């Protein structure tokens, strides 16, 4: 399977696990409280403006005076509280960019054998910004370890770098490569999407971060990610059981397994003859993935 497909699948499952994580759900609840509090302290005639502007205001760094309507002390305090919550959510759950998808829909797409096309429709547009953000943040980290001394243009042929040895050798070399090409190429070409001047080695270091490089970075940060095979059908089964046990009011896992076995087309997934212990283990592994907010092995 191509990197493109594996990265899409990884980000999809990671987002689905995070979207059901109890800590994430508590953060979402607090975020909704912030929104409700803001509108309860906002004149009704401003609602239309703030419905559009508030999501950006909670993620941006604009000052109090940068908005069309004047903000009261109370409104501004609520926005600042919301910004702190957004920062906390991104710190604890970075790159969670996709909404919760219904577990029944995921299971039935797998039963129909159409999960791959379903996946493409679901997330192909939302991932582009995520991949670019990973690349930019990684580049910023590398640049922290390699700092130019003086202006790059002061001498046409040379410039000095200060290296922080607390970085690992890959980060340092990537930082050196970035500043080398920053010296050699105009800034307009360095980050231009259409330029053909950027060497392959720099593309991984620039905002033009490749999907393959992003996947490798995820795997480096979490070595247990099962990159070669995510076992999508098994994950769909485990997620279905988790949701039904959590939401249906019937907490007994065995009862939900019996219901699952009666779902039309379930046999096509290859679990029709599985013992209860096999399906219970998928449920338990799914609980672990959700608790960790990560795509853990199911074996």
C-alpha positions in Angstrom: 0.0 0.0 0.0 1.3 3.5 -0.8 2.4 5.9 1.8 -0.5 8.1 0.8 -3.1 5.4 1.8 -1.3 4.4 5.0 -1.1 8.0 6.2 -4.8 8.6 5.4 -5.7 5.5 7.3 -3.5 6.3 10.3 -4.9 9.9 10.7 -8.4 8.6 10.3 -8.1 6.0 13.0 -6.2 8.3 15.3 -8.9 10.9 15.0 -11.6 8.4 15.7 -9.9 7.1 18.8 -9.2 10.7 20.1 -12.8 11.8 19.4 -14.0 9.1 21.8 -11.2 9.7 24.5 -12.7 10.8 27.8 -10.1 13.5 28.3 -10.7 14.9 24.8 -14.5 14.8 25.4 -14.1 16.7 28.7 -12.1 19.4 26.8 -14.8 19.6 24.2 -17.4 20.0 26.9 -15.4 22.8 28.4 -14.9 24.4 25.0 -18.7 24.4 24.5 -19.1 26.0 27.9 -16.8 28.8 26.8 -18.9 29.3 23.6 -22.2 29.3 25.6 -20.8 31.7 28.1 -19.6 34.1 25.4 -23.0 34.3 23.7 -24.8 34.7 27.0 -22.7 37.8 27.5 -23.1 39.1 24.0 -25.9 41.4 22.7 -28.3 39.5 20.5 -27.8 41.8 17.5 -24.1 40.7 17.4 -24.8 37.0 17.3 -24.5 36.7 13.5 -21.1 38.3 13.5 -19.7 36.2 16.3 -21.1 33.0 15.0 -18.7 33.4 12.1 -15.8 35.2 14.0 -15.6 33.4 17.4 -14.0 30.1 16.2 -11.1 32.1 14.7 -10.9 34.4 17.7 -10.4 31.4 20.0 -7.5 30.1 17.9 -5.9 33.4 16.9 -3.6 35.9 18.7 -5.4 39.1 17.6 -5.7 41.8 20.2 -8.9 43.0 21.8 -9.2 45.9 19.4 -9.0 43.8 16.2 -12.7 42.9 16.0 -15.6 44.8 14.4 -17.5 45.0 17.7 -16.0 46.3 20.9 -15.5 43.5 23.5 -16.5 43.9 27.1 -14.1 42.9 29.8 -16.2 39.8 30.4 -16.2 38.8 26.7 -12.5 39.3 26.4 -11.8 37.2 29.5 -13.9 34.4 28.0 -12.0 34.6 24.7 -8.7 34.4 26.6 -10.0 31.4 28.6 -11.0 29.7 25.3 -7.6 30.3 23.7 -5.9 28.7 26.7 -8.2 25.7 26.3 -7.4 25.4 22.6 -3.7 25.4 23.3 -4.1 22.7 25.9 -6.2 20.6 23.5 -3.6 20.9 20.7 -0.8 20.1 23.1 -2.4 16.9 24.5 -4.1 15.8 21.2 -2.1 17.3 18.3 -3.3 16.8 14.7 -6.8 15.7 15.6 -8.4 17.2 12.5 -11.3 14.9 11.6 -14.7 14.7 13.3 -16.2 11.6 14.8 -17.6 9.3 12.2 -20.6 7.0 13.1 -19.4 3.5 14.0 -22.3 1.9 12.1 -21.2 3.7 8.9 -17.6 2.6 9.3 -18.6 -1.0 9.8 -20.9 -1.0 6.9 -18.4 0.6 4.6 -16.0 -2.2 5.5 -18.7 -4.9 4.9 -19.3 -3.4 1.5 -15.6 -3.4 0.8 -15.7 0.4 0.1 -13.7 1.7 3.0 -10.9 3.0 0.9 -13.1 5.2 -1.3 -15.1 6.2 1.8 -11.8 7.2 3.5 -10.7 9.4 0.5 -14.0 11.2 0.5 -13.9 11.8 4.2 -10.5 13.3 4.8 -8.5 14.1 1.7 -9.1 17.8 2.1 -8.7 18.0 5.8 -5.3 16.4 5.9 -3.4 18.8 3.7 -3.2 21.5 6.4 -2.2 18.9 9.0 0.7 17.6 6.9 2.0 21.1 6.3 1.7 22.0 10.0 3.7 18.9 10.9 6.5 19.9 8.5 6.5 23.5 9.7 6.7 22.6 13.3 9.4 20.0 12.7 11.4 22.6 10.7 11.0 25.2 13.5 12.3 22.6 15.9 15.4 21.9 13.7 16.0 25.6 13.3 16.1 26.0 17.1 19.3 23.8 17.1 21.1 25.6 14.3 21.1 29.4 14.4 22.8 31.7 11.9 25.2 34.3 13.3 24.7 37.6 11.5 22.9 38.4 8.3 22.7 35.7 5.6 23.4 38.3 2.9 26.4 40.0 4.6 28.9 37.7 2.7 27.9 36.3 -0.6 29.9 33.1 -0.1 29.9 32.2 3.6 28.1 32.6 6.9 28.5 31.2 10.4 26.2 28.9 12.2 25.9 28.2 15.9 24.9 24.6 16.7 23.1 23.6 19.9 24.5 20.1 20.7 21.3 19.2 22.7 19.6 18.4 19.4 20.1 15.0 17.8 22.3 14.7 14.7 19.3 14.3 12.3 17.7 17.6 13.6 21.1 19.4 13.4 21.8 18.2 9.8 18.3 19.1 8.7 18.8 22.6 10.2 22.1 23.0 8.5 20.6 21.9 5.2 17.8 24.5 5.6 20.1 27.4 6.2 22.5 26.2 3.4 19.6 26.4 0.9 18.3 29.6 2.4 21.6 31.1 1.5 21.6 29.6 -2.0 18.0 30.2 -3.0 15.8 33.3 -2.9 13.1 33.1 -0.2 10.4 33.2 -3.0 11.8 30.0 -4.4 12.5 28.3 -1.1 8.8 28.1 -0.2 7.1 28.4 -3.6 4.8 25.4 -4.3 5.6 25.5 -8.0 9.4 25.9 -7.9 11.6 23.2 -9.4 14.7 24.5 -7.8 14.3 22.9 -4.4 16.5 19.7 -4.0 14.7 16.6 -2.8 16.6 16.7 0.5 15.2 20.2 1.3 11.6 19.3 0.5 11.4 17.3 3.7 12.7 20.3 5.6 10.5 23.0 4.1 6.8 23.7 4.4 6.4 21.4 1.3 6.4 18.5 3.8 5.7 15.1 2.1 3.1 12.7 3.3 5.7 9.9 3.4 7.9 12.1 5.7 5.0 12.8 7.9 4.2 9.2 8.3 7.8 8.4 9.1 7.7 11.2 11.7 4.6 9.7 13.3 6.2 6.3 13.4 9.4 7.7 14.9 7.3 9.3 17.7 5.2 6.2 18.3 7.2 3.1 17.2 4.3 0.7 17.9 2.1 2.1 15.2 1.3 -0.9 12.9 2.3 0.9 9.7 2.4 -2.2 7.5 -1.2 -3.2 8.2 -3.8 -1.3 10.2 -6.3 -4.3 10.1 -9.1 -1.9 9.2 -11.9 -4.5 9.4 -10.8 -5.5 12.9 -10.7 -1.9 14.0 -14.2 -1.3 12.6 -15.5 -4.3 14.6 -13.7 -3.2 17.8 -15.0 0.4 17.4 -18.6 -0.9 16.8 -18.4 -3.0 20.0 -17.0 -0.1 22.0 -19.8 2.3 20.9 -22.6 -0.2 21.4 -21.3 -1.1 24.9 -20.8 2.5 25.8 -24.0 4.1 24.3 -26.7 1.5 24.0 -27.3 0.9 27.7 -26.5 -2.8 27.3 -23.2 -2.9 29.0 -22.6 -6.7 28.7 -20.0 -7.2 26.0 -21.2 -10.7 25.2 -24.7 -9.4 24.4 -23.2 -6.8 22.0 -21.1 -9.5 20.3 -24.2 -11.6 19.7 -25.9 -8.5 18.2 -22.8 -7.9 16.0 -22.9 -11.4 14.7 -26.4 -10.7 13.4 -25.5 -7.6 11.5 -26.2 -8.2 7.8 -23.0 -9.0 5.9 -20.9 -9.4 9.0 -19.6 -12.8 7.8 -17.9 -11.0 4.9 -15.4 -9.5 7.3 -14.0 -12.9 8.2 -15.1 -12.9 11.8 -18.3 -14.9 11.4 -16.9 -18.1 13.0 -14.7 -16.3 15.5 -15.0 -17.3 19.1 -16.3 -14.7 21.6 -12.9 -14.3 23.1 -11.5 -13.1 19.7 -14.1 -10.4 19.4 -13.9 -9.5 23.1 -10.1 -9.0 22.6 -10.8 -6.6 19.8 -13.1 -4.7 22.1 -10.4 -4.6 24.8 -7.7 -3.5 22.3 -10.1 -0.7 21.0 -10.6 0.5 24.6 -6.8 0.8 24.9 -6.5 2.7 21.7 -9.2 5.2 22.8 -7.7 5.6 26.2 -4.3 6.3 24.6 -5.7 8.4 21.8 -3.4 6.4 19.5 -3.4 3.7 16.8 -2.0 0.8 18.8 -1.5 -2.8 17.5 -4.5 -5.1 17.8 -2.5 -8.3 18.2 
